[in-house]
Structures are given as structure tokens and as C-alpha cells.
Amino acid sequence: MKRYIILTLLALSISTVSAWNKFAQECIATLAEQNLTEKAKAETTKILGGNLASGAWWLQAIAKDKEATKHTGSWHFINVSENLTSQTTSPKDGVVQIERCIDVLSNRTEHSDSTVVASLKTLIHLVADMHNISHVRIAGILDSRRNFNIGVSNGKLGKKEVVTSMSWRKFWDSQIINRRAYFSPEMYAEDLTLSHAADKENFSKGDVRHWAADMARLAAPIYQWAKPDYYMTREQNNRLELMNDKTMARAGYRLAAVLNDIFK
């Protein structure tokens, strides 16, 4: 039972660490919900008392606590080796915590209701977070572990140009996704489906370790140019926005795949 003590702590309190914002989390959960089997949807609704989106922000939103911070602050990040594979067994890693949540949910009759609820809410949140480029830490790439500042252009020319300074994580956690804020989570999920339905089967293959390696392959080339004080043009921002859409589609389809497998 010791391995689940941390999950029990979650029922009381969680640290707040930079993560994809509430809108992004709800969009990913909504896309996943739309791809659940009838059985998985019934089981998750029973556990949560609502849809997946209703539990998507819980890990970030509940009361802050210094003791919980020691255990949960690192969960929002995944760590991969220099060869871009996930090999860690550290409980501080997001992949390891996702695997623990899967284990609890797969053996849910052996655990208390509160632990099962906490595990499902944690799983929803962390599967999303592991698909955030700035939450992928790669051994040997120092900047992937740093929250440096960049300058983002508004795309105007001359005196009309405004360059906004923001942190790298803020750029990925909220700046890109907020450009879609005129959508509802349902509309955004529909847009992701229209754009990436053909990728669903390919995205859903493998397990969480494969998905971590996939995200590392996407993230690693970015750090060839993403450095402190980097000047990002509007055109480059637009290209990264499309990449972000695709990683969100990955997250939604993969969350559905793991839940369909757990509740088959």
C-alpha cells in the first residue's frame, strides 16, 4: 500500500505548478470523452459524477499545501534519456505517476473510492500535461529543463510591432492555446477531430512510455533554436500553433485509448 500513499494525499491537497491551462485541459478531456467506448464512458462518469472535463482541472485547482508540493510538483513533467526514451522509475516523473494511476484504476476494487477518484482525475490531467512541449525534459538538453524568457512578435512591421516577453512555459501553457479561446472545448475538440481523425489509430498505438518517446522526438529539435531571449516571429508562432494542435489531438486520442483499455 505504500506505493499509493501519494495518491491518497491527493484527496487532500495538491501543489500548483505551471501546466496547460484549464481551457486546454478541458479540450483534451472533451476530445477523449468523444472517443470513449460506451462502457468506458459509463464507468468514468460513475467514478467522477460527471464527464472527463469535469475532472480535468482538479489536480491544479484544489487547495495548495506545502507537504503535497514535495510530492506532486514534478508530476507535471516527463523525463527522457539522451536517446529520447523514457526509462525512469522515479515517482517524481509524470510517466511513472500515470502508470500508477493506470494500475489503481485497473485494480480499482482493491482501493478506496477516494483513491480511485483521485487516480482518474490525476490520469486525465497528467496525460494532457505530458503532451505539452515545455513539459518534456530531455537529458543533455539543458534548455528543456529551464523556464527561460523569449520575445514573441505580434507580426506587425516597424513602429506597430510589439514584442511581448514571456516565459517559455507560459508560451506553451497558455499563449498558444489562448489564441483558440473563442472556441468552446466542444468546438475545439470538433476542430481537432476534423484535422486529425486520420491520425487517431496511429496516435493511439503503444503505451505511455512510447508516447513519452514520441513527444521527446517532437521536442528535441525545437531546442536547436529555442534559447533564452529568442525572438519569435508571428510566422513561427503560427507554425508552432499547428504543432500544438497536433499534440493536443495526440493527448485526447491517447487518453481515450488508455481509458478504453482500463474499462474494457
C-alpha positions in Angstrom: 0.0 0.0 0.0 3.0 2.4 0.5 3.2 3.0 -3.3 -0.3 4.6 -3.2 0.3 6.9 -0.2 1.0 9.8 -2.6 -2.3 9.2 -4.4 -4.1 9.3 -1.1 -2.5 12.6 -0.3 -4.1 14.0 -3.5 -7.5 13.7 -2.0 -6.5 16.5 0.4 -4.2 18.9 -1.5 -2.0 19.5 -4.5 0.7 22.0 -5.4 0.0 24.4 -8.2 2.7 24.0 -10.8 2.7 25.6 -14.3 0.6 23.3 -16.6 -1.6 23.6 -19.6 -4.3 26.0 -18.7 -7.9 25.0 -17.8 -9.2 25.5 -21.3 -6.6 23.2 -22.9 -7.2 20.5 -20.2 -10.9 20.6 -20.9 -10.5 20.5 -24.6 -8.3 17.4 -24.4 -10.7 15.7 -22.0 -13.6 16.5 -24.2 -11.9 15.0 -27.3 -11.1 11.9 -25.2 -14.7 11.7 -24.0 -15.9 11.7 -27.6 -13.8 8.7 -28.3 -14.7 6.5 -25.3 -16.5 3.2 -25.7 -19.9 3.1 -24.1 -18.6 1.0 -21.2 -15.6 3.3 -20.5 -17.9 6.4 -20.7 -20.3 4.8 -18.2 -17.6 3.8 -15.8 -15.7 7.1 -15.9 -19.0 9.0 -15.5 -19.9 6.9 -12.5 -16.5 7.5 -10.8 -16.3 11.2 -11.5 -20.0 12.0 -11.2 -19.7 13.9 -14.5 -17.7 13.9 -17.7 -13.9 13.8 -18.1 -13.7 17.5 -18.5 -15.3 17.9 -15.0 -12.2 16.3 -13.5 -9.6 17.7 -15.8 -8.5 20.7 -13.7 -8.8 19.1 -10.3 -5.1 18.4 -9.9 -4.3 22.1 -10.5 -7.3 23.7 -8.7 -7.7 22.2 -5.3 -6.2 23.7 -2.2 -2.4 24.3 -2.0 -0.4 22.6 0.6 3.4 22.7 1.2 3.6 19.0 2.2 1.8 17.9 -1.0 4.1 20.2 -3.0 7.0 18.0 -2.1 5.3 15.0 -3.7 3.5 16.4 -6.7 5.3 19.4 -8.1 7.3 17.3 -10.6 4.5 15.1 -11.8 3.5 17.6 -14.5 6.8 16.9 -16.3 8.2 13.8 -18.0 11.9 12.9 -18.2 13.6 11.1 -21.1 17.1 10.0 -21.7 19.6 11.3 -24.3 18.4 8.7 -26.7 14.8 10.1 -26.3 13.4 7.1 -24.4 11.5 7.0 -21.1 13.4 4.7 -18.7 12.9 6.3 -15.3 11.3 4.6 -12.3 11.3 7.7 -10.2 8.0 8.6 -8.5 8.8 12.2 -9.3 8.2 11.6 -13.0 4.9 12.1 -14.7 5.1 8.9 -16.7 5.6 6.9 -13.5 2.6 8.6 -11.9 0.4 7.9 -15.0 1.4 4.2 -14.8 0.5 4.2 -11.1 -2.9 5.7 -11.8 -3.5 3.1 -14.5 -2.6 0.4 -12.0 -5.0 1.7 -9.4 -7.9 2.0 -11.9 -7.2 -1.4 -13.4 -7.4 -2.9 -9.8 -10.0 -0.4 -8.5 -11.8 -2.9 -6.4 -8.7 -3.1 -4.2 -8.7 0.6 -3.4 -10.9 3.1 -1.6 -13.3 5.2 -3.6 -11.4 8.3 -2.9 -8.2 6.8 -4.2 -9.9 5.7 -7.4 -11.4 9.1 -8.0 -8.1 10.8 -7.3 -6.3 8.4 -9.7 -8.7 9.1 -12.5 -8.6 12.8 -12.1 -4.8 12.7 -11.9 -4.6 10.5 -15.0 -6.7 12.9 -17.1 -4.5 15.8 -16.1 -1.1 14.2 -16.5 -1.8 12.5 -19.9 -2.6 16.0 -21.1 0.5 17.6 -19.5 2.9 15.1 -20.9 1.9 16.3 -24.4 2.9 19.9 -23.7 6.3 20.5 -25.4 7.6 22.6 -22.4 6.9 19.7 -20.0 9.3 17.3 -21.8 12.7 17.3 -20.1 15.5 15.7 -22.2 18.8 14.6 -20.7 21.6 16.5 -22.3 19.4 19.4 -23.4 19.7 22.0 -20.6 17.2 24.4 -22.0 14.4 21.7 -21.9 14.7 21.9 -18.1 14.7 25.7 -17.9 12.0 28.2 -18.0 13.8 30.9 -19.9 12.3 34.1 -21.4 11.5 34.6 -25.1 10.2 37.6 -27.1 7.1 37.0 -29.2 6.3 39.4 -32.0 2.7 40.5 -32.9 3.6 40.3 -36.6 3.3 44.0 -37.3 6.0 45.9 -39.1 8.0 48.9 -38.0 6.6 51.0 -35.1 3.5 48.9 -35.0 5.4 45.8 -34.0 5.0 44.8 -30.3 7.3 42.2 -28.9 6.0 40.5 -25.8 8.4 39.0 -23.3 7.1 35.8 -21.7 8.5 32.6 -20.2 8.9 29.5 -22.4 6.4 27.6 -20.3 3.8 30.4 -20.4 4.1 30.4 -24.2 3.2 26.7 -24.3 0.9 26.5 -21.3 -1.4 29.4 -22.3 -0.3 31.8 -25.0 -0.8 29.4 -27.9 -4.0 27.8 -26.6 -5.5 31.2 -25.8 -5.5 32.0 -29.5 -8.2 29.4 -29.7 -10.2 30.8 -26.7 -13.1 31.9 -29.0 -13.9 28.2 -29.2 -15.7 26.2 -26.6 -14.0 22.9 -25.6 -16.6 21.1 -27.6 -15.9 23.2 -30.7 -12.1 22.8 -30.3 -12.5 19.1 -29.9 -14.5 19.0 -33.1 -11.9 21.0 -34.9 -9.2 18.6 -33.8 -11.2 15.7 -35.0 -11.7 17.3 -38.4 -8.0 17.9 -38.7 -6.6 14.7 -37.2 -9.2 11.9 -37.3 -7.0 10.1 -39.8 -4.2 10.1 -37.3 -6.2 8.6 -34.4 -5.2 4.9 -34.9 -1.5 5.8 -35.3 -1.5 8.2 -32.3 -3.2 5.6 -30.1 -0.7 2.9 -30.6 1.7 1.9 -27.8 1.8 2.7 -24.2 2.7 5.7 -22.1 6.4 5.1 -22.5 6.0 5.1 -26.3 4.1 8.3 -26.1 6.8 9.9 -24.0 9.4 9.0 -26.6 7.2 10.4 -29.3 6.9 13.7 -27.5 10.7 13.8 -27.0 11.2 13.3 -30.7 9.0 16.3 -31.3 10.5 18.5 -28.6 14.2 17.8 -29.1 14.7 19.7 -32.5 13.0 22.8 -31.1 15.8 23.3 -28.7 18.2 23.7 -31.5 16.8 27.3 -31.8 14.8 27.9 -28.7 17.2 29.7 -26.3 16.9 32.5 -23.7 15.9 35.8 -25.2 15.0 34.2 -28.6 13.0 36.4 -30.9 10.0 34.5 -32.3 8.3 35.9 -35.4 4.5 35.7 -35.9 5.0 33.2 -38.7 7.0 30.9 -36.4 4.4 31.3 -33.7 1.7 30.2 -36.3 3.7 27.1 -37.2 4.0 26.1 -33.5 0.3 26.7 -33.0 -0.3 23.9 -35.6 2.1 21.7 -33.8 0.3 22.4 -30.6 -3.0 21.4 -32.1 -1.5 18.1 -33.2 0.0 17.3 -29.8 -3.4 18.1 -28.2 -5.0 15.6 -30.6 -2.4 13.0 -29.6 -3.3 13.7 -25.9 -7.1 13.3 -26.4 -6.9 10.2 -28.5 -4.3 8.6 -26.2 -6.3 9.4 -23.0 -9.3 7.7 -24.7 -7.2 4.7 -25.6 -5.9 4.1 -22.1 -9.3 4.5 -20.5 -11.0 2.2 -23.1 -8.3 -0.4 -22.2 -8.8 0.0 -18.4 -12.6 -0.2 -18.6 -12.9 -2.8 -21.4 
